[in-house]
Amino acid sequence: MMIMCRRATELMSQRLDRPLAWPERISLRFHLSMCGACSQCNRQFDLLHEAGKRFEPAAQEQEQE
């Protein structure tokens, strides 16, 4: 059974914080292969996550000053 978009979004967010269990990964991959809106959302999650990692060292330096 295919998961709904709301659950897919939850899994997209959670995968940035913890490894997903294999049933979660499979469900998410299947959903993303069928849902263009969630695929776009997933790409945006990835971009935001990468951008956050780039700015994290600068924020830590400012805290130390």
CHARMM internal coordinates of N, CA and C (Angstrom, degrees):
IC EDIT
DIST 1 N 1 CA 1.4539
DIST 1 CA 1 C 1.5279
ANGL 1 N 1 CA 1 C 109.40
DIST 1 C 2 N 1.3150
ANGL 1 CA 1 C 2 N 115.23
DIHE 1 N 1 CA 1 C 2 N 135.53
DIST 2 N 2 CA 1.4536
ANGL 1 C 2 N 2 CA 120.47
DIHE 1 CA 1 C 2 N 2 CA -179.21
DIST 2 CA 2 C 1.5250
ANGL 2 N 2 CA 2 C 110.48
DIHE 1 C 2 N 2 CA 2 C -78.46
DIST 2 C 3 N 1.3356
ANGL 2 CA 2 C 3 N 115.94
DIHE 2 N 2 CA 2 C 3 N 137.93
DIST 3 N 3 CA 1.4584
ANGL 2 C 3 N 3 CA 119.80
DIHE 2 CA 2 C 3 N 3 CA 177.80
DIST 3 CA 3 C 1.5230
ANGL 3 N 3 CA 3 C 109.49
DIHE 2 C 3 N 3 CA 3 C -75.26
DIST 3 C 4 N 1.3117
ANGL 3 CA 3 C 4 N 116.02
DIHE 3 N 3 CA 3 C 4 N 159.14
DIST 4 N 4 CA 1.4607
ANGL 3 C 4 N 4 CA 121.68
DIHE 3 CA 3 C 4 N 4 CA 179.35
DIST 4 CA 4 C 1.5369
ANGL 4 N 4 CA 4 C 109.23
DIHE 3 C 4 N 4 CA 4 C -83.82
DIST 4 C 5 N 1.3146
ANGL 4 CA 4 C 5 N 115.87
DIHE 4 N 4 CA 4 C 5 N 163.83
DIST 5 N 5 CA 1.4649
ANGL 4 C 5 N 5 CA 121.32
DIHE 4 CA 4 C 5 N 5 CA -177.80
DIST 5 CA 5 C 1.5308
ANGL 5 N 5 CA 5 C 111.98
DIHE 4 C 5 N 5 CA 5 C -58.82
DIST 5 C 6 N 1.3054
ANGL 5 CA 5 C 6 N 117.71
DIHE 5 N 5 CA 5 C 6 N -38.71
DIST 6 N 6 CA 1.4693
ANGL 5 C 6 N 6 CA 120.27
DIHE 5 CA 5 C 6 N 6 CA -179.63
DIST 6 CA 6 C 1.5316
ANGL 6 N 6 CA 6 C 110.17
DIHE 5 C 6 N 6 CA 6 C -60.06
DIST 6 C 7 N 1.3347
ANGL 6 CA 6 C 7 N 116.94
DIHE 6 N 6 CA 6 C 7 N -45.67
DIST 7 N 7 CA 1.4664
ANGL 6 C 7 N 7 CA 120.76
DIHE 6 CA 6 C 7 N 7 CA 179.42
DIST 7 CA 7 C 1.5242
ANGL 7 N 7 CA 7 C 110.31
DIHE 6 C 7 N 7 CA 7 C -66.86
DIST 7 C 8 N 1.3140
ANGL 7 CA 7 C 8 N 117.60
DIHE 7 N 7 CA 7 C 8 N -38.31
DIST 8 N 8 CA 1.4653
ANGL 7 C 8 N 8 CA 120.76
DIHE 7 CA 7 C 8 N 8 CA 178.16
DIST 8 CA 8 C 1.5263
ANGL 8 N 8 CA 8 C 110.30
DIHE 7 C 8 N 8 CA 8 C -61.23
DIST 8 C 9 N 1.3196
ANGL 8 CA 8 C 9 N 116.95
DIHE 8 N 8 CA 8 C 9 N -41.84
DIST 9 N 9 CA 1.4597
ANGL 8 C 9 N 9 CA 121.11
DIHE 8 CA 8 C 9 N 9 CA 178.85
DIST 9 CA 9 C 1.5244
ANGL 9 N 9 CA 9 C 110.85
DIHE 8 C 9 N 9 CA 9 C -63.68
DIST 9 C 10 N 1.3204
ANGL 9 CA 9 C 10 N 116.88
DIHE 9 N 9 CA 9 C 10 N -40.88
DIST 10 N 10 CA 1.4672
ANGL 9 C 10 N 10 CA 120.58
DIHE 9 CA 9 C 10 N 10 CA 176.99
DIST 10 CA 10 C 1.5271
ANGL 10 N 10 CA 10 C 110.47
DIHE 9 C 10 N 10 CA 10 C -60.25
DIST 10 C 11 N 1.3220
ANGL 10 CA 10 C 11 N 116.26
DIHE 10 N 10 CA 10 C 11 N -44.39
DIST 11 N 11 CA 1.4644
ANGL 10 C 11 N 11 CA 120.20
DIHE 10 CA 10 C 11 N 11 CA -179.60
DIST 11 CA 11 C 1.5257
ANGL 11 N 11 CA 11 C 111.58
DIHE 10 C 11 N 11 CA 11 C -66.84
DIST 11 C 12 N 1.3300
ANGL 11 CA 11 C 12 N 117.21
DIHE 11 N 11 CA 11 C 12 N -37.19
DIST 12 N 12 CA 1.4653
ANGL 11 C 12 N 12 CA 120.39
DIHE 11 CA 11 C 12 N 12 CA 177.34
DIST 12 CA 12 C 1.5212
ANGL 12 N 12 CA 12 C 110.36
DIHE 11 C 12 N 12 CA 12 C -59.76
DIST 12 C 13 N 1.3027
ANGL 12 CA 12 C 13 N 116.55
DIHE 12 N 12 CA 12 C 13 N -42.59
DIST 13 N 13 CA 1.4579
ANGL 12 C 13 N 13 CA 121.23
DIHE 12 CA 12 C 13 N 13 CA 179.15
DIST 13 CA 13 C 1.5263
ANGL 13 N 13 CA 13 C 111.08
DIHE 12 C 13 N 13 CA 13 C -69.25
DIST 13 C 14 N 1.3046
ANGL 13 CA 13 C 14 N 116.62
DIHE 13 N 13 CA 13 C 14 N -44.61
DIST 14 N 14 CA 1.4622
ANGL 13 C 14 N 14 CA 120.80
DIHE 13 CA 13 C 14 N 14 CA -177.35
DIST 14 CA 14 C 1.5235
ANGL 14 N 14 CA 14 C 112.63
DIHE 13 C 14 N 14 CA 14 C -64.80
DIST 14 C 15 N 1.3277
ANGL 14 CA 14 C 15 N 116.80
DIHE 14 N 14 CA 14 C 15 N -32.60
DIST 15 N 15 CA 1.4648
ANGL 14 C 15 N 15 CA 118.94
DIHE 14 CA 14 C 15 N 15 CA -177.37
DIST 15 CA 15 C 1.5272
ANGL 15 N 15 CA 15 C 111.98
DIHE 14 C 15 N 15 CA 15 C -67.30
DIST 15 C 16 N 1.3221
ANGL 15 CA 15 C 16 N 116.70
DIHE 15 N 15 CA 15 C 16 N -17.23
DIST 16 N 16 CA 1.4578
ANGL 15 C 16 N 16 CA 119.98
DIHE 15 CA 15 C 16 N 16 CA 176.42
DIST 16 CA 16 C 1.5258
ANGL 16 N 16 CA 16 C 111.31
DIHE 15 C 16 N 16 CA 16 C -79.60
DIST 16 C 17 N 1.3251
ANGL 16 CA 16 C 17 N 116.76
DIHE 16 N 16 CA 16 C 17 N -20.16
DIST 17 N 17 CA 1.4627
ANGL 16 C 17 N 17 CA 121.94
DIHE 16 CA 16 C 17 N 17 CA -177.07
DIST 17 CA 17 C 1.5224
ANGL 17 N 17 CA 17 C 113.67
DIHE 16 C 17 N 17 CA 17 C -104.47
DIST 17 C 18 N 1.3158
ANGL 17 CA 17 C 18 N 116.56
DIHE 17 N 17 CA 17 C 18 N -24.86
DIST 18 N 18 CA 1.4661
ANGL 17 C 18 N 18 CA 120.25
DIHE 17 CA 17 C 18 N 18 CA -176.68
DIST 18 CA 18 C 1.5233
ANGL 18 N 18 CA 18 C 108.78
DIHE 17 C 18 N 18 CA 18 C -154.56
DIST 18 C 19 N 1.3283
ANGL 18 CA 18 C 19 N 116.38
DIHE 18 N 18 CA 18 C 19 N 155.84
DIST 19 N 19 CA 1.4681
ANGL 18 C 19 N 19 CA 118.42
DIHE 18 CA 18 C 19 N 19 CA 174.61
DIST 19 CA 19 C 1.5327
ANGL 19 N 19 CA 19 C 109.84
DIHE 18 C 19 N 19 CA 19 C -68.73
DIST 19 C 20 N 1.3061
ANGL 19 CA 19 C 20 N 116.35
DIHE 19 N 19 CA 19 C 20 N 135.18
DIST 20 N 20 CA 1.4570
ANGL 19 C 20 N 20 CA 119.97
DIHE 19 CA 19 C 20 N 20 CA 176.90
DIST 20 CA 20 C 1.5224
ANGL 20 N 20 CA 20 C 109.74
DIHE 19 C 20 N 20 CA 20 C -78.47
DIST 20 C 21 N 1.3110
ANGL 20 CA 20 C 21 N 115.81
DIHE 20 N 20 CA 20 C 21 N 147.44
DIST 21 N 21 CA 1.4616
ANGL 20 C 21 N 21 CA 121.00
DIHE 20 CA 20 C 21 N 21 CA 172.83
DIST 21 CA 21 C 1.5273
ANGL 21 N 21 CA 21 C 108.00
DIHE 20 C 21 N 21 CA 21 C -67.49
DIST 21 C 22 N 1.3228
ANGL 21 CA 21 C 22 N 116.58
DIHE 21 N 21 CA 21 C 22 N 155.09
DIST 22 N 22 CA 1.4725
ANGL 21 C 22 N 22 CA 118.19
DIHE 21 CA 21 C 22 N 22 CA -174.97
DIST 22 CA 22 C 1.5240
ANGL 22 N 22 CA 22 C 113.19
DIHE 21 C 22 N 22 CA 22 C -59.13
DIST 22 C 23 N 1.3527
ANGL 22 CA 22 C 23 N 121.41
DIHE 22 N 22 CA 22 C 23 N -36.94
DIST 23 N 23 CA 1.4687
ANGL 22 C 23 N 23 CA 117.97
DIHE 22 CA 22 C 23 N 23 CA 177.16
DIST 23 CA 23 C 1.5362
ANGL 23 N 23 CA 23 C 112.09
DIHE 22 C 23 N 23 CA 23 C -64.60
DIST 23 C 24 N 1.3296
ANGL 23 CA 23 C 24 N 115.95
DIHE 23 N 23 CA 23 C 24 N -33.98
DIST 24 N 24 CA 1.4681
ANGL 23 C 24 N 24 CA 119.58
DIHE 23 CA 23 C 24 N 24 CA 177.37
DIST 24 CA 24 C 1.5194
ANGL 24 N 24 CA 24 C 110.38
DIHE 23 C 24 N 24 CA 24 C -67.29
DIST 24 C 25 N 1.3301
ANGL 24 CA 24 C 25 N 116.73
DIHE 24 N 24 CA 24 C 25 N -44.14
DIST 25 N 25 CA 1.4702
ANGL 24 C 25 N 25 CA 120.41
DIHE 24 CA 24 C 25 N 25 CA 179.37
DIST 25 CA 25 C 1.5191
ANGL 25 N 25 CA 25 C 111.50
DIHE 24 C 25 N 25 CA 25 C -60.85
DIST 25 C 26 N 1.3224
ANGL 25 CA 25 C 26 N 116.13
DIHE 25 N 25 CA 25 C 26 N -44.56
DIST 26 N 26 CA 1.4666
ANGL 25 C 26 N 26 CA 120.17
DIHE 25 CA 25 C 26 N 26 CA -179.42
DIST 26 CA 26 C 1.5223
ANGL 26 N 26 CA 26 C 110.54
DIHE 25 C 26 N 26 CA 26 C -64.29
DIST 26 C 27 N 1.3282
ANGL 26 CA 26 C 27 N 116.63
DIHE 26 N 26 CA 26 C 27 N -45.23
DIST 27 N 27 CA 1.4672
ANGL 26 C 27 N 27 CA 120.43
DIHE 26 CA 26 C 27 N 27 CA 179.31
DIST 27 CA 27 C 1.5159
ANGL 27 N 27 CA 27 C 111.05
DIHE 26 C 27 N 27 CA 27 C -60.75
DIST 27 C 28 N 1.3338
ANGL 27 CA 27 C 28 N 116.29
DIHE 27 N 27 CA 27 C 28 N -43.26
DIST 28 N 28 CA 1.4608
ANGL 27 C 28 N 28 CA 120.15
DIHE 27 CA 27 C 28 N 28 CA -179.39
DIST 28 CA 28 C 1.5263
ANGL 28 N 28 CA 28 C 110.60
DIHE 27 C 28 N 28 CA 28 C -66.48
DIST 28 C 29 N 1.3104
ANGL 28 CA 28 C 29 N 117.71
DIHE 28 N 28 CA 28 C 29 N -46.28
DIST 29 N 29 CA 1.4720
ANGL 28 C 29 N 29 CA 120.05
DIHE 28 CA 28 C 29 N 29 CA 179.40
DIST 29 CA 29 C 1.5250
ANGL 29 N 29 CA 29 C 111.83
DIHE 28 C 29 N 29 CA 29 C -59.74
DIST 29 C 30 N 1.3217
ANGL 29 CA 29 C 30 N 116.14
DIHE 29 N 29 CA 29 C 30 N -43.01
DIST 30 N 30 CA 1.4597
ANGL 29 C 30 N 30 CA 119.67
DIHE 29 CA 29 C 30 N 30 CA 179.16
DIST 30 CA 30 C 1.5254
ANGL 30 N 30 CA 30 C 110.14
DIHE 29 C 30 N 30 CA 30 C -62.60
DIST 30 C 31 N 1.3235
ANGL 30 CA 30 C 31 N 116.73
DIHE 30 N 30 CA 30 C 31 N -45.30
DIST 31 N 31 CA 1.4619
ANGL 30 C 31 N 31 CA 120.29
DIHE 30 CA 30 C 31 N 31 CA -179.84
DIST 31 CA 31 C 1.5294
ANGL 31 N 31 CA 31 C 110.23
DIHE 30 C 31 N 31 CA 31 C -61.58
DIST 31 C 32 N 1.3407
ANGL 31 CA 31 C 32 N 116.43
DIHE 31 N 31 CA 31 C 32 N -45.15
DIST 32 N 32 CA 1.4620
ANGL 31 C 32 N 32 CA 119.61
DIHE 31 CA 31 C 32 N 32 CA -178.88
DIST 32 CA 32 C 1.5250
ANGL 32 N 32 CA 32 C 111.98
DIHE 31 C 32 N 32 CA 32 C -63.74
DIST 32 C 33 N 1.3229
ANGL 32 CA 32 C 33 N 117.36
DIHE 32 N 32 CA 32 C 33 N -29.71
DIST 33 N 33 CA 1.4641
ANGL 32 C 33 N 33 CA 119.93
DIHE 32 CA 32 C 33 N 33 CA 178.66
DIST 33 CA 33 C 1.5269
ANGL 33 N 33 CA 33 C 111.99
DIHE 32 C 33 N 33 CA 33 C -71.61
DIST 33 C 34 N 1.3252
ANGL 33 CA 33 C 34 N 116.60
DIHE 33 N 33 CA 33 C 34 N -20.09
DIST 34 N 34 CA 1.4624
ANGL 33 C 34 N 34 CA 120.96
DIHE 33 CA 33 C 34 N 34 CA -176.90
DIST 34 CA 34 C 1.5305
ANGL 34 N 34 CA 34 C 113.83
DIHE 33 C 34 N 34 CA 34 C -106.33
DIST 34 C 35 N 1.3341
ANGL 34 CA 34 C 35 N 117.39
DIHE 34 N 34 CA 34 C 35 N -18.08
DIST 35 N 35 CA 1.4652
ANGL 34 C 35 N 35 CA 120.58
DIHE 34 CA 34 C 35 N 35 CA -171.66
DIST 35 CA 35 C 1.5293
ANGL 35 N 35 CA 35 C 110.53
DIHE 34 C 35 N 35 CA 35 C -120.03
DIST 35 C 36 N 1.3081
ANGL 35 CA 35 C 36 N 115.70
DIHE 35 N 35 CA 35 C 36 N 107.87
DIST 36 N 36 CA 1.4590
ANGL 35 C 36 N 36 CA 120.85
DIHE 35 CA 35 C 36 N 36 CA -179.39
DIST 36 CA 36 C 1.5151
ANGL 36 N 36 CA 36 C 113.50
DIHE 35 C 36 N 36 CA 36 C -64.81
DIST 36 C 37 N 1.3249
ANGL 36 CA 36 C 37 N 117.51
DIHE 36 N 36 CA 36 C 37 N -37.24
DIST 37 N 37 CA 1.4667
ANGL 36 C 37 N 37 CA 120.76
DIHE 36 CA 36 C 37 N 37 CA -179.64
DIST 37 CA 37 C 1.5268
ANGL 37 N 37 CA 37 C 110.57
DIHE 36 C 37 N 37 CA 37 C -64.38
DIST 37 C 38 N 1.3140
ANGL 37 CA 37 C 38 N 116.93
DIHE 37 N 37 CA 37 C 38 N -43.34
DIST 38 N 38 CA 1.4660
ANGL 37 C 38 N 38 CA 120.18
DIHE 37 CA 37 C 38 N 38 CA 179.43
DIST 38 CA 38 C 1.5284
ANGL 38 N 38 CA 38 C 111.11
DIHE 37 C 38 N 38 CA 38 C -70.90
DIST 38 C 39 N 1.3119
ANGL 38 CA 38 C 39 N 117.45
DIHE 38 N 38 CA 38 C 39 N -32.77
DIST 39 N 39 CA 1.4644
ANGL 38 C 39 N 39 CA 120.21
DIHE 38 CA 38 C 39 N 39 CA 176.21
DIST 39 CA 39 C 1.5223
ANGL 39 N 39 CA 39 C 110.16
DIHE 38 C 39 N 39 CA 39 C -62.50
DIST 39 C 40 N 1.3197
ANGL 39 CA 39 C 40 N 116.41
DIHE 39 N 39 CA 39 C 40 N -42.12
DIST 40 N 40 CA 1.4629
ANGL 39 C 40 N 40 CA 120.90
DIHE 39 CA 39 C 40 N 40 CA 176.82
DIST 40 CA 40 C 1.5253
ANGL 40 N 40 CA 40 C 110.43
DIHE 39 C 40 N 40 CA 40 C -64.83
DIST 40 C 41 N 1.3056
ANGL 40 CA 40 C 41 N 117.06
DIHE 40 N 40 CA 40 C 41 N -43.31
DIST 41 N 41 CA 1.4626
ANGL 40 C 41 N 41 CA 121.77
DIHE 40 CA 40 C 41 N 41 CA 177.69
DIST 41 CA 41 C 1.5278
ANGL 41 N 41 CA 41 C 110.33
DIHE 40 C 41 N 41 CA 41 C -60.14
DIST 41 C 42 N 1.3120
ANGL 41 CA 41 C 42 N 117.25
DIHE 41 N 41 CA 41 C 42 N -41.57
DIST 42 N 42 CA 1.4629
ANGL 41 C 42 N 42 CA 121.83
DIHE 41 CA 41 C 42 N 42 CA 179.19
DIST 42 CA 42 C 1.5261
ANGL 42 N 42 CA 42 C 110.89
DIHE 41 C 42 N 42 CA 42 C -62.08
DIST 42 C 43 N 1.3218
ANGL 42 CA 42 C 43 N 117.38
DIHE 42 N 42 CA 42 C 43 N -41.74
DIST 43 N 43 CA 1.4686
ANGL 42 C 43 N 43 CA 121.01
DIHE 42 CA 42 C 43 N 43 CA 177.24
DIST 43 CA 43 C 1.5252
ANGL 43 N 43 CA 43 C 110.32
DIHE 42 C 43 N 43 CA 43 C -62.90
DIST 43 C 44 N 1.3317
ANGL 43 CA 43 C 44 N 116.75
DIHE 43 N 43 CA 43 C 44 N -39.38
DIST 44 N 44 CA 1.4629
ANGL 43 C 44 N 44 CA 120.28
DIHE 43 CA 43 C 44 N 44 CA 178.45
DIST 44 CA 44 C 1.5276
ANGL 44 N 44 CA 44 C 111.38
DIHE 43 C 44 N 44 CA 44 C -66.54
DIST 44 C 45 N 1.3270
ANGL 44 CA 44 C 45 N 117.54
DIHE 44 N 44 CA 44 C 45 N -40.08
DIST 45 N 45 CA 1.4671
ANGL 44 C 45 N 45 CA 120.77
DIHE 44 CA 44 C 45 N 45 CA 174.71
DIST 45 CA 45 C 1.5288
ANGL 45 N 45 CA 45 C 109.75
DIHE 44 C 45 N 45 CA 45 C -56.96
DIST 45 C 46 N 1.3340
ANGL 45 CA 45 C 46 N 116.49
DIHE 45 N 45 CA 45 C 46 N -46.23
DIST 46 N 46 CA 1.4618
ANGL 45 C 46 N 46 CA 120.69
DIHE 45 CA 45 C 46 N 46 CA -178.80
DIST 46 CA 46 C 1.5272
ANGL 46 N 46 CA 46 C 111.27
DIHE 45 C 46 N 46 CA 46 C -62.48
DIST 46 C 47 N 1.3265
ANGL 46 CA 46 C 47 N 117.22
DIHE 46 N 46 CA 46 C 47 N -43.84
DIST 47 N 47 CA 1.4646
ANGL 46 C 47 N 47 CA 120.70
DIHE 46 CA 46 C 47 N 47 CA 179.34
DIST 47 CA 47 C 1.5222
ANGL 47 N 47 CA 47 C 111.44
DIHE 46 C 47 N 47 CA 47 C -62.83
DIST 47 C 48 N 1.3161
ANGL 47 CA 47 C 48 N 117.05
DIHE 47 N 47 CA 47 C 48 N -44.79
DIST 48 N 48 CA 1.4627
ANGL 47 C 48 N 48 CA 120.77
DIHE 47 CA 47 C 48 N 48 CA 179.38
DIST 48 CA 48 C 1.5254
ANGL 48 N 48 CA 48 C 111.27
DIHE 47 C 48 N 48 CA 48 C -64.67
DIST 48 C 49 N 1.3116
ANGL 48 CA 48 C 49 N 116.66
DIHE 48 N 48 CA 48 C 49 N -39.16
DIST 49 N 49 CA 1.4606
ANGL 48 C 49 N 49 CA 120.72
DIHE 48 CA 48 C 49 N 49 CA 178.99
DIST 49 CA 49 C 1.5289
ANGL 49 N 49 CA 49 C 110.39
DIHE 48 C 49 N 49 CA 49 C -63.70
DIST 49 C 50 N 1.3244
ANGL 49 CA 49 C 50 N 116.97
DIHE 49 N 49 CA 49 C 50 N -44.74
DIST 50 N 50 CA 1.4674
ANGL 49 C 50 N 50 CA 120.96
DIHE 49 CA 49 C 50 N 50 CA 178.77
DIST 50 CA 50 C 1.5227
ANGL 50 N 50 CA 50 C 111.08
DIHE 49 C 50 N 50 CA 50 C -65.02
DIST 50 C 51 N 1.3246
ANGL 50 CA 50 C 51 N 117.15
DIHE 50 N 50 CA 50 C 51 N -41.80
DIST 51 N 51 CA 1.4650
ANGL 50 C 51 N 51 CA 120.26
DIHE 50 CA 50 C 51 N 51 CA 178.44
DIST 51 CA 51 C 1.5241
ANGL 51 N 51 CA 51 C 110.52
DIHE 50 C 51 N 51 CA 51 C -62.64
DIST 51 C 52 N 1.3043
ANGL 51 CA 51 C 52 N 116.93
DIHE 51 N 51 CA 51 C 52 N -41.07
DIST 52 N 52 CA 1.4614
ANGL 51 C 52 N 52 CA 120.96
DIHE 51 CA 51 C 52 N 52 CA 178.52
DIST 52 CA 52 C 1.5158
ANGL 52 N 52 CA 52 C 112.15
DIHE 51 C 52 N 52 CA 52 C -62.41
DIST 52 C 53 N 1.3232
ANGL 52 CA 52 C 53 N 116.82
DIHE 52 N 52 CA 52 C 53 N -38.91
DIST 53 N 53 CA 1.4649
ANGL 52 C 53 N 53 CA 120.28
DIHE 52 CA 52 C 53 N 53 CA 178.91
DIST 53 CA 53 C 1.5219
ANGL 53 N 53 CA 53 C 110.94
DIHE 52 C 53 N 53 CA 53 C -66.43
DIST 53 C 54 N 1.3195
ANGL 53 CA 53 C 54 N 117.69
DIHE 53 N 53 CA 53 C 54 N -32.73
DIST 54 N 54 CA 1.4684
ANGL 53 C 54 N 54 CA 120.70
DIHE 53 CA 53 C 54 N 54 CA 179.79
DIST 54 CA 54 C 1.5200
ANGL 54 N 54 CA 54 C 111.59
DIHE 53 C 54 N 54 CA 54 C -70.56
DIST 54 C 55 N 1.3256
ANGL 54 CA 54 C 55 N 117.30
DIHE 54 N 54 CA 54 C 55 N -34.92
DIST 55 N 55 CA 1.4563
ANGL 54 C 55 N 55 CA 120.86
DIHE 54 CA 54 C 55 N 55 CA -177.64
DIST 55 CA 55 C 1.5247
ANGL 55 N 55 CA 55 C 112.68
DIHE 54 C 55 N 55 CA 55 C -88.11
DIST 55 C 56 N 1.2999
ANGL 55 CA 55 C 56 N 118.21
DIHE 55 N 55 CA 55 C 56 N -14.10
DIST 56 N 56 CA 1.4646
ANGL 55 C 56 N 56 CA 121.23
DIHE 55 CA 55 C 56 N 56 CA -177.72
DIST 56 CA 56 C 1.5296
ANGL 56 N 56 CA 56 C 112.70
DIHE 55 C 56 N 56 CA 56 C -59.88
DIST 56 C 57 N 1.3453
ANGL 56 CA 56 C 57 N 120.76
DIHE 56 N 56 CA 56 C 57 N -46.66
DIST 57 N 57 CA 1.4703
ANGL 56 C 57 N 57 CA 119.40
DIHE 56 CA 56 C 57 N 57 CA 179.29
DIST 57 CA 57 C 1.5307
ANGL 57 N 57 CA 57 C 112.49
DIHE 56 C 57 N 57 CA 57 C -60.60
DIST 57 C 58 N 1.3227
ANGL 57 CA 57 C 58 N 117.83
DIHE 57 N 57 CA 57 C 58 N -38.09
DIST 58 N 58 CA 1.4641
ANGL 57 C 58 N 58 CA 120.68
DIHE 57 CA 57 C 58 N 58 CA 179.17
DIST 58 CA 58 C 1.5257
ANGL 58 N 58 CA 58 C 110.74
DIHE 57 C 58 N 58 CA 58 C -65.22
DIST 58 C 59 N 1.3097
ANGL 58 CA 58 C 59 N 117.26
DIHE 58 N 58 CA 58 C 59 N -39.40
DIST 59 N 59 CA 1.4611
ANGL 58 C 59 N 59 CA 120.92
DIHE 58 CA 58 C 59 N 59 CA 179.19
DIST 59 CA 59 C 1.5225
ANGL 59 N 59 CA 59 C 110.46
DIHE 58 C 59 N 59 CA 59 C -66.67
DIST 59 C 60 N 1.3154
ANGL 59 CA 59 C 60 N 118.07
DIHE 59 N 59 CA 59 C 60 N -37.93
DIST 60 N 60 CA 1.4638
ANGL 59 C 60 N 60 CA 121.33
DIHE 59 CA 59 C 60 N 60 CA 178.94
DIST 60 CA 60 C 1.5199
ANGL 60 N 60 CA 60 C 111.00
DIHE 59 C 60 N 60 CA 60 C -67.19
DIST 60 C 61 N 1.3327
ANGL 60 CA 60 C 61 N 117.51
DIHE 60 N 60 CA 60 C 61 N -36.94
DIST 61 N 61 CA 1.4638
ANGL 60 C 61 N 61 CA 121.23
DIHE 60 CA 60 C 61 N 61 CA 177.97
DIST 61 CA 61 C 1.5195
ANGL 61 N 61 CA 61 C 110.54
DIHE 60 C 61 N 61 CA 61 C -64.52
DIST 61 C 62 N 1.3282
ANGL 61 CA 61 C 62 N 117.34
DIHE 61 N 61 CA 61 C 62 N -40.70
DIST 62 N 62 CA 1.4597
ANGL 61 C 62 N 62 CA 120.93
DIHE 61 CA 61 C 62 N 62 CA 179.68
DIST 62 CA 62 C 1.5203
ANGL 62 N 62 CA 62 C 111.19
DIHE 61 C 62 N 62 CA 62 C -65.83
DIST 62 C 63 N 1.3161
ANGL 62 CA 62 C 63 N 117.86
DIHE 62 N 62 CA 62 C 63 N -34.80
DIST 63 N 63 CA 1.4583
ANGL 62 C 63 N 63 CA 121.49
DIHE 62 CA 62 C 63 N 63 CA 178.98
DIST 63 CA 63 C 1.5182
ANGL 63 N 63 CA 63 C 111.16
DIHE 62 C 63 N 63 CA 63 C -67.18
DIST 63 C 64 N 1.3231
ANGL 63 CA 63 C 64 N 117.31
DIHE 63 N 63 CA 63 C 64 N -32.19
DIST 64 N 64 CA 1.4581
ANGL 63 C 64 N 64 CA 121.15
DIHE 63 CA 63 C 64 N 64 CA -177.60
DIST 64 CA 64 C 1.5180
ANGL 64 N 64 CA 64 C 111.93
DIHE 63 C 64 N 64 CA 64 C -76.64
DIST 64 C 65 N 1.3140
ANGL 64 CA 64 C 65 N 118.01
DIHE 64 N 64 CA 64 C 65 N -20.91
DIST 65 N 65 CA 1.4753
ANGL 64 C 65 N 65 CA 121.61
DIHE 64 CA 64 C 65 N 65 CA -178.08
DIST 65 CA 65 C 1.4870
ANGL 65 N 65 CA 65 C 112.33
DIHE 64 C 65 N 65 CA 65 C -77.42
END
COOR INIT
IC SEED 1 N 1 CA 1 C
IC BUILD
